């Protein structure tokens, strides 16, 4: 058997591995600077070649990446480029070296912070202003992506990063064609065999995150897939632990009929009106202050590497201190 050295992003030096999972290996890397200058620190996700064997899926992935190029959304971790691995072929992907074979690299800015999943692991739930700020910024990121015909497909706590200033940002854009999303946040139409991820599914998943932030639990905290499917598709959403004024936007986002569910921009407007009425006009400042306080003790305790969170079916505990896509 011929051993092929795994391909790496050209003109870059790997600093450390952050995560390894079925959707790729993620590393911090330093780009080569000009004239001896220190280059930018970036996040690189190496996409396994095996995920790109199915040509329609690969083409959908590449199309999403092309549409993301140049996206300006401060609520999302900045995406830079996708670099194809040279000589990638389906035949090579099926070879004995498929585990190490790389189809290409997604490159984004490296952003320091703590994942929402880590914060929720520590505190269980967030104060309402902080919970609304997280979801408010997530919806803004989704609205920007949806405007370019790109869906997230896997919006969950590990995909929201909170920096030291208490500012949340969404990671993971561009991977919808390659992922199936977390079962605990899956929209009813996807359980019914609705096919690929959709903007409506993103909105539903974000509403699930809001429920988790407010109560410490997903809307339907069960692990059996059949039970999850039944509850997401037919059961009323439990609202007992949700503060009364916040139930209306949450219920709108968790509407089971995707035709009646608001889009990201419409739910964003609903959320803003509710937040101003229920929490006051300074709710964003209060939310950011609360998040800064919650994140501060966690940032110092983060390990340099993290176990893969991507192989866990529900809410996870990704502990990385610098996160990328």
N, C-alpha and C positions, 0 to 999 in steps of 0.2 A: 504494500500500500504506500502510495506517495504521500508524504506529509507536506501540506501546503501551509505556509506561514499566514496567519490571519491578516487580512488587509487592515490598514490603519489610515486615518485621515492624513493626506499629505501635508507637509509643512506645519506639523503640529507635534508637540511633545506631551505625552500623557503625564498628568500630575498624580492622579489617583483614581481608582474605581469607586463609583458611588453605589451602583446597584447592578444586579444581574438577574434577569428573569426571562420568561418565555417571549417577551416582546422586545428583547434586545439587551445588550450590555451598555450601561451608561457610565461615562467617565468625565472627569474634568481634564481639560487639556489646555496647553498654552500654545497659541499660534506663534509661528516664527515672525519676529519683528523685522523691520527693515533697518539696514545699517547698524546691526547689533543692538537695536532697541528691544526692550521687553515687549512681547506681543500680548494681545488680549487674552484673558482667561475666558474660555467658552465651555459649554456643556455639549457633549457629543453622545448621541444615542446611535449605536451601531445596530442596524436593522438586520436580523437573521435572514439569510438568503431563502431559507425554507418558507418564510412567510410570503415570499414573493413568487413562489412557483405558480400559483393560480393567477393567470395573466389578467383577467378582469379585475381581480382584487388589487394586483400590483398597479394597474393603470389607474384605478380609482385613487389609490394612495398617491401616486405621482401627480395626478391632477390636483388633488387637495393641496399638496406641497407647493405646486406652482401658483395656486390661487392665494396662498398665505404669504408669498413673497411680497415684501413691501407693506404688509399690514401694520398700521400704526394704531395700537390700542394699549394705553398705559396699564390697563387692567390685565393684560396677558404678558407672559414672559416673552421678550422679543425673539422672533424666529429669524435666523440668518439665511440659511441655505440648506439644500439637500445635495450631497455629493454621491454620485453613483460609484460603486466599486468597479474598477475596470475588469473586463473579462467575465463579468457575472453571467452565468447561463443556468437554466433550469437543470441541465444535466449535472453541472457541478453541485448545485444545491442538493441534489439527490444522492450525491456521492457519500463515501464513508466519512468524509470530513464535514458533513452538513452541520454538525453542532457548532463548528468554528467558522463556517462559511459566512461571509458578510455580503449583503446585497447593496449596502450603501450606508451613509451617515447623515443623520439629522443634526444640524448645528444650530445652537441657540446661545444667547447670552447666559452667562453664569450669574445666578442671583442668589444671594445669601438669605437665609430665613429658615423658618420652621413650618413643616406641613400642618395643615389643619387637623389631620388625623392624630398627630402627636399632641396637639393642644387639647383635643377632645379626650384622648386617652388619659391625660393628666387631670382635666377638670370636669369631664362628664358632659357639660353643657356650657353655653356662653350667655352672658347677659344679653337681653334683647337688642340693645344698640349694636353690640359687637356682632351678633348673629346676622342682623339685617345688613350691616356693612359688608360682611363676607359675601352674602348672596347678592347684594346690590352690585358689587364689583364683578362677581362671576357673571351676572346677567349682562353687564355692559360688555364684557369680553365676548360672550356668546353672541350678542347682537352684532358686534363688529365682524365676527367670523361668519355668522349667518348671512350678513350683507355681501359676503364674497362666495356664497354658496358652499361654505365649509361648515361641517358640524363637528362637535367634539367627540361624542359617542361614548365617553367614559368619565363624565364629570363626577367626581367623588372626593372625599376629604384629602386623599393623598395627592390629588391634582390641584390643590389650592395651597399656595405658599404665602406665609405671613412674614414680612421682614421686621427688622428691629424697630421700625417706626410705626408698626401696627398697620401696615398697608398690605392688603391681600392681593394676590395675582394668580391667574389661572395658568397652569402648565398643561402640556399634553396635547395641544392642538396639532392636527395633521395625521393622527394615528387612527382615525375612525374606521378606515377601511380594513385595518389589520387587527382590531380588537372587537370583543363582544360586549364589553362593559360589565360592571358589577351587577349581579343578579338582584341584590337588595334595592337597587335604584332603577330597575328596568321598567320602562313604561308599559302600560297594558297592551298597546298595539304590538309591541315587540314580543311579548309573551304569546300573543295570538298568531305569531308567524308573520309579522309585518315586514320582515326583511331587514334592509340596511338601516343604520342609525339615521335619525331625522332631527330637524330643529325642534319639533315637538317633544321628542324623546329627551333632548338636552334640557328643555324647560322642566319636564317632569323630574328628571334626575336632580336638577338644581333645587326644586321644591323639596325633594327628599332630604337634601343636604340641609335646607332650612329647618325642617322638622328635627333633624338630628342635632343641629346646633342649639335649638330652643329647648329640647326635651332630654337630650342625651341618648335618644334612640331613633333609629330609622322608623318610618311609618309602620312597617310590618317587620318586627325584629325576630324573624324565624329563619332557620337555615335550610329546611327541607325544600327542595325546588318545587315540588308539587304544591306545597302549602303557600310558598311565595307566589307562584303563578295564580293560584285561586284568590289570594287576598289582593294582589295588585289589580287583577282584572274585575273582581266583583265586590270586594268588601269596602265598606265606608272607611274613610281615613279617621283614625282615632285623634281627636282634638282636645281631649280633656286636659292634657298637660300644657297646651299651647295658650299663651296669653290671649284673652278674648279679642282685642283689637287686631291681632295679627292673624286671626284665623281666616279671614276673607281672602287675602292674597295667597296664603298657603293652599287653601282649598281650590283656588283658581288654577294654581300651578299643578295641582294633583288631580285635575279633572281627567276622568278616565277616557272620555271620548276625545281623541286628538283634534277633531274638527271644532270642538268647543273650547279647547285649551288655548289660552292666550299665547302669542309669540313672546320672544324674549323682551322686545321693546315694550310691548303692552304690559307685561307683568312687571317690568322695571318701573313703568309709570305708576302702576297700582301700588307697588311697594313704596315708592317715594311718597305718594299721597298719604298712605297709611302711617309711615314713619313720622312724617311731619305732624300729623294729627295726634298720634298716640304717644310720641316720644319728644316732640318739640323740634324746633328748627335746627337745633344744634346736635341732632342725633348722630350725624357723621363724626363730628369731633369727639363726642362721647364714646362712640364705637371704636374709633382709632385709639383713644386713650386706654380703653379697657383692653384692647388687643395688645398694646405695648406692654401693659402690666402683666398680662398672662404669658406673653412670649419671653419676657426678659429672663426668668429663671431657667427656661428650657434651652435657650441658645447656648448657654455655657456648658450644658451637660451632653451636647450632641457628640456621638462617636464619629470617627472619620469615615466609616463605611456603614452600610445599612443592609440588613437582610432584604431580600426581594419582597416587596409588598404586592407585586402584581399577580402573584399566584394565590392570593387569598380571596375568597369569594365575596366577602362583605367589607365593612369598614376595616381599614388596616392601620398599621402603626409605622409608617415610613419615617425614619428618624434622621434622614440626611440633613446636613446643615447647609449644603449648597445644592439647589435642585434645578433640574432642567426639564426637558419635555417628558 
